[in-house]
């Protein structure tokens, strides 16, 4: 395999809760390769967004911290870079699109100025040249009348338009990696489909890799090449998207697939009982974190945290799973 574009190794992120620092992401390792779209999925609170924010150096100071780990990008550990050098990387080489563009865009600046700002900062363009390039990017992401819309403020645009502006701002400087944190969750299904198509086209056209954070497996199935499933701050399964959907190897991934919404309600409609553990709960879970909710749990599951390893019968597929019963279970998949 070629060297990954981004290597995350043993990342542990802690939050201040119950009078102590407690992990919300623990010993997480991920590789993101060039020209691929990696889906990072799991229920709310599984650590997906925290992982992306940690890599970008955007965790809220004083409340959340990186306890240990590395995030190596082009030979540099992003987690160890001084603020000035990290600011030079953000926007130019790595960019991020957030779930709600109404809060991520500055309400006091016209959207054209917001797309132009990183072009001036990172590429050194003049005000006039940056404005022209910003208009070109607004047109490229599918906005009608880009010159006129560039003079608008965020509140004057629809949610889909704002998200396109956010994507244009993130990609204007030609980054190699885009972290997209649930960028379609707040949009209606028609606009969502358009945004997904746009991301796929932009990734295919250029030298771009994408980490797509989502809890929506239907969206991930449409867009992603490979999937990492997170639960309670840990990766519990990694696999190519086709293989994960056809044959999940962890009970949690199977549960997510079985719980996917269907157009027609059927007698075998399924949901995962219970709720994910909180950061305080994790201190009382010495074994598999999913065991209290798992349909396949046995007493041994509660004894120790299982490692993330390749299953014995992976049939040449690059995959890993965190379950002591992975080699004996035959779990249910879905059509991608």
N, C-alpha and C positions, 0 to 999 in steps of 0.2 A: 504494500500500500504506500502511496506517496505520503510525504510528511503532512500532517494536518495543518490547516490554516490557524486554528485555535485549539490549544490543548489545555483543558481544565483538569487539574490533578488535586485530589484530596481536599477539595474546597469545603470548609466548614464555616458557616455564618451563624452568629449567635444574636439573640434578642434579649433585652433585659425584661424578665418576667418573674413574678413571684419572689422578688428580692435577690435574684441571681441571674447570671448569664446562661441562657439555655439555647441549644442548637435548634435552628429551624431548617438548615441545610447541613448535612453531615457527610464528610468523606466522599463528596461527589466528584466523579471523574467523567469527562466527556471529550470526544474529539469531533471537531467540525472540519470537514474536508472542503477543498476548493470546489466551487461550482455545484454544491449540493444544497438542498433545503432540508434541514433537520427539524422535525417536529418535537417539541418538548411539551408533554401532555400530562394531565392529572387533575384531580379535583382542586377546587379553590383551597388555598392553604397548604398545598403540597410542596411549595418552595420554588415554583417555576419563575415567577417574577423576581423574587429575591435573588435567584441565581443570575439572571440577566442584569439586574441592577448592580450586583457585586462585581461582575466582570467589567461593567462600565464605570465603576467607582462612584456610583450615585446613591449609595445607601445613606439614609438619614443619620447624621453624626450624633453620637451620644446615646442612641437608642438601639442601633443595630451595628454590628461590627464583623469584620472578617477575622476569625480566630486563627486560621491557618489555611494553607493551600497555595496553589499557583494557577495563573491563567496566562499561558505563554502564547503570544501573538507575534508572528514574524521574529521569533528569537528573543522577545522582551516579555518579562513578567509584568503584566498590567497591574497586578495587585501591589507591586513593589515600586512602581514608577512615582517620582515626585509629581505633585499636582500640575506643575507647569508642563512637564513632558506628557502627562496623561491628557491634558487639555489639547495638546497638539495632535494627539492620536484620535481623540473623539471628534467626530464630524468629518475628519479627513480620511481616516482609514477604517474606523468602525463607527457606525451610526445606529440610532435607535428610534423606533416608532412606537408610541405609547397607545394604550387602549382608547383614551378619550382625548382627541385633538383639541377640544374646546378648552381643556385645562393645560395641555402641553404647549399650545400656541400662546403667544403674548397678546392679550386682548387690546393692548394700547398701540400695537404696531400693525401697519398694513401688511397683508400676507406676502406681497411681493418683496417687501423689505426683509421679511423673515427668511425667505428663500435666498435672498441675496447676501445676507449677513455672513454665513459660513464661506461663501465664495470670496468675499473680501478678506476674511480672516485667514483662511487656509490657503487660498490660491493667489492672494494678493491682487485681485482684480480691482480696477477703478470702480467708482460708484456707477458710472454709465455702463461699463462692460458687465458688471455684476447684475444690474437691472435687466439688461438684455438677456443674459444667460438665465436669470430667474424666470423671465417670461417664456423662454424656450422650454424650461423644465415644467412650468405649469401647463404648457401645451402638451408636453410629452406624457404627462400623467392623465391626460384626457379631459382637462378642464376647458370648457368653451370660453371664447373671448378672453384669453389669458391676460391681455394687457389691461382690460377693464377690471377683471377679477383681482388682479394684482394690486389694485388701488383700494380694494375692500378690506374691511376689518373682519376678523374671524367670526364675530357674531352675525355678520351679514350673509354667511354662507351656510349651506346645509351640512349635516354631519358627514355625508359622503364627500362633499367638496373639501371640507376641512381635513379629512383624512388624506385626500389626495395632496393637499398642500403640505401636510406633515411628511408624506412620502417623498415629495419633491425636495423638501428641505433636507431630509436625511440623505438623499442620493445625489444631490447637486454636485458634491465634490468628488464623486466617484469612489466611495468606500469599497473595500474588499469584502466587508462583513456587515450585514444588517441584522440587528436584533429587533424582531417585531413582537411586541408584547400584547397579545390579544387585540390586534389592530382592527378586527372586524366585529367584535362583540357588540358594540353599541350601534351597529348599522342594521338596516332592514335587509332581508335576504337578497333582494335584487342588487342593491349597492354592494353587499358583501361579496356576491359573485363577481362583480366588476372589479373590486379591489383585489380579490384573489387572482383573477386573470391578469391584472396589471402586474402584480408581484411576480407571477410566473414568467411573464413576458420580459420584464426587466432583468430577472435573473438569467434567463436564457440568452438575452442579447449581450450581456456584459460579463466582466470578470467579478461576479458577485456570488457570495454564499449568504444564506439566510438561516437564522435560527427563529423558527416560528413558534411562539409560546401560545398555547391554547388549551382549553378544556373541552373543545368541540372536536370529537374524533371524525365527524363527517367532513369538516373543513380540512383537517389534517390529511385525510384520505385523498382529497382532491389535489392537494398542493405538494405534499412532502415526499422526499425520496427515502428518508430513514426516520425512525421514531425512537425517542427515549421517553419511557413512562416513569413518572415520579410519584412517590407516595411518602408522606410524612418526612420530607426532606431528603429522601434517598432515591436513587434510580433503582427501580425494581425490574426493568426489562429494557433492552436495546435490541433493535432488529431493523432490517429493511422494511419499509412500509408494507409491501406486498406480503411478506412472510408474517409480520406481526398480525395483520388483519386476518389472514387465512388460518394461522395456527399460533395463537398466543401461548406462551409458556409459563407465565405467572398468573395465578388466580386473580390478582388485581386487574391486570390487563384484560383478562377474559370478562371480568365483571363490568369494566368500562364499555367493552364492546357489546355485551348483552344489554346494557342499559341505554344504548343509543336510541334516540327517539325514532319512532316509525310512523309512516303516514297513516297506517291503519292499526288501531289497538287490537292486540291479540291476547288470547288467554294466557300465553306464556310471557307476557310483559314482565320485565325484571328491573329491580333496582338493588343497589348494594345497601344492606341494612346498616344502621348505625351512622357514625360520623368519624371523620379523620381525627386523630389525637392532636391535642394542642401541644405547645412547647413544654408546658408543665406536665402533661400526661406522659410524655416520652420518657421522663425519668423513672416511671413506674412500669416501663415495658422493656424487660431485659431481652426478649426474643424478637421474633418477626413482628414488625409494627402493624402489619395487616392481619395478623392471626386472630384478634378479637372479632373481626368482621368476615373472616374467610370461611367459605363453605367447605373447604378441603383441609382445614387445620387439624393437626394431631398434637398430642401433648408435647412432643419434641420441638414443635414450632415455637413454644414459649421459653425454650431453654437458652437460646443464644441467637444473636443477630446473624442471619445467613449471609455469606459473602455473595458478591456479584460475579458469577462465573459462567463460562460457556457450557450449555447443556451437552450431555454425552452424545446425543443423536442430532446434532445441529445440521448434518448433511451438507457440510461445506458452507453454510450460511454464517456470515459474521454477526453473531448475536450473543447476548449474555442475559442471564436471568438471576434474580435473587429469591430463590425458593428451594428448600431442601427436598421437595417432592417433584421438582420439575421434570425429572427423568421418568417418573412413573405415571404422572397425570396425563390424560388426553383431554385437552380443553377445547372449548367451542369457539370457532372463529366466525367471521362474517365476510360477505362479498365486499371488496373494496369499491 
